Amino acid sequence: MISEIPGDYVWLDLKTGREFVVPIGAVVKLCDSGQIQVLDDEGSEHWISPQNATNIKPMHPTSIHGVEDMIRLGDLNEAGILRNLLIRYREKLIYTYTGSILVAVNPYQLLPIYTADQIRLGESGAGKTESTKLILQFLAAISGQHSWIEQQVLEANPILEAFGNAKTIRNDNSSRFGKYIDIHFNKRGAIEGAKIEQYLLEKSRVCRQAHDERNYHIFYCMLKGMTVDEKKKLGLGKATDYTYLTIVLMFTDTENTEITKLLAAILHMGNLRYEARTYDNLDACEVVRSPHLTTASILLE
């Protein structure tokens, strides 16, 4: 039995059977002879007969106008979360919380919610990475119990930056990756470890860089830091006497060698050339015979 009255908000399940379809919000516009007319959140009208009464369910008051923290939603399900984000998006409120988690929706337009100074805080070179390092140092300091583990956490940053930072037109030491670090404390409040949850490297930079930008620091550091004999073993060219890879945090000599072999192989593979071919009426390509291919193959064995 349909008991809703005009003005009530309901969940409308269209039961299309399609994947990823969830109930949509709607408002009752008219009740007539046991049937009701509803207008859904996308502006479409629907007539619901008594036989299809199970297609609609009352909406919790918290879902009608939306909430800033979705933990407060009475309809805490996929439909409730999506509608809450939709309502706030239409009101140009792009930030919504779920407890301590921030959900940000791309507005695809400039919104007057930041000043020019605040916008600059997020630009390349604004100090996000340096702030992270200062926070790590602060956490290590306030623990009051220093250990070799917290020193490893602090010294891990130069290693990550060598492999993940590069020169851009705005910043000579721009982080081209994102990381989420979990810091683990023991019951006494001392740091006893850390875990990097994500490592989103800008892989395309290895193959191509924009004008006046460079590849990742590690390639230049390797070429500057290795001896002539070490580079000869890897089939690389000349370098000056700068040293960088001789001291690598917690890496053994064998691990250092494997890392430099992999980096050398990438550089050799970047010099490969290809020619178009057709095999069995299919477009293909063939690597032009090159000493770089042989060297890369040996290094990757």
Stockholm file with secondary structure:
# STOCKHOLM 1.0

chainA/1-301         MISEIPGDYVWLDLKTGREFVVPIGAVVKLCDSGQIQVLDDEGSEHWISPQNATNIKPMHPTSIHGVEDMIRLGDLNEAGILRNLLIRYREKLIYTYTGSILVAVNPYQLLPIYTADQIRLGESGAGKTESTKLILQFLAAISGQHSWIEQQVLEANPILEAFGNAKTIRNDNSSRFGKYIDIHFNKRGAIEGAKIEQYLLEKSRVCRQAHDERNYHIFYCMLKGMTVDEKKKLGLGKATDYTYLTIVLMFTDTENTEITKLLAAILHMGNLRYEARTYDNLDACEVVRSPHLTTASILLE
#=GR chainA/1-301 SS CCCCCTTCEEEECCCCCCTTCCCEEEEEEEEETTEEEEEETTSCEEEECGGGGGGEEECCTHHHHCCSBGGGCSSCSHHHHHHHHHHHHHTTCCEEEETTEEEECCCSSCCTTSCHHHHHTTSTTSSHHHHHHHHHHHHHHHHCCCCHHHHHHHHHHHHHHHHHEECCSSCTTEECSCEEEEEEECTTSCEEEEEEEEECCCTHHHHCCCTTCCCBHHHHHHHHHSCHHHHHHHTCCCCCSCCCTTSCTTCCHHHHHHHHHHHHHHHHHTTCCEEEEEETTEEEEEECCCHHHHHHHHHTC
#=GC SS_cons         CCCCCTTCEEEECCCCCCTTCCCEEEEEEEEETTEEEEEETTSCEEEECGGGGGGEEECCTHHHHCCSBGGGCSSCSHHHHHHHHHHHHHTTCCEEEETTEEEECCCSSCCTTSCHHHHHTTSTTSSHHHHHHHHHHHHHHHHCCCCHHHHHHHHHHHHHHHHHEECCSSCTTEECSCEEEEEEECTTSCEEEEEEEEECCCTHHHHCCCTTCCCBHHHHHHHHHSCHHHHHHHTCCCCCSCCCTTSCTTCCHHHHHHHHHHHHHHHHHTTCCEEEEEETTEEEEEECCCHHHHHHHHHTC
//
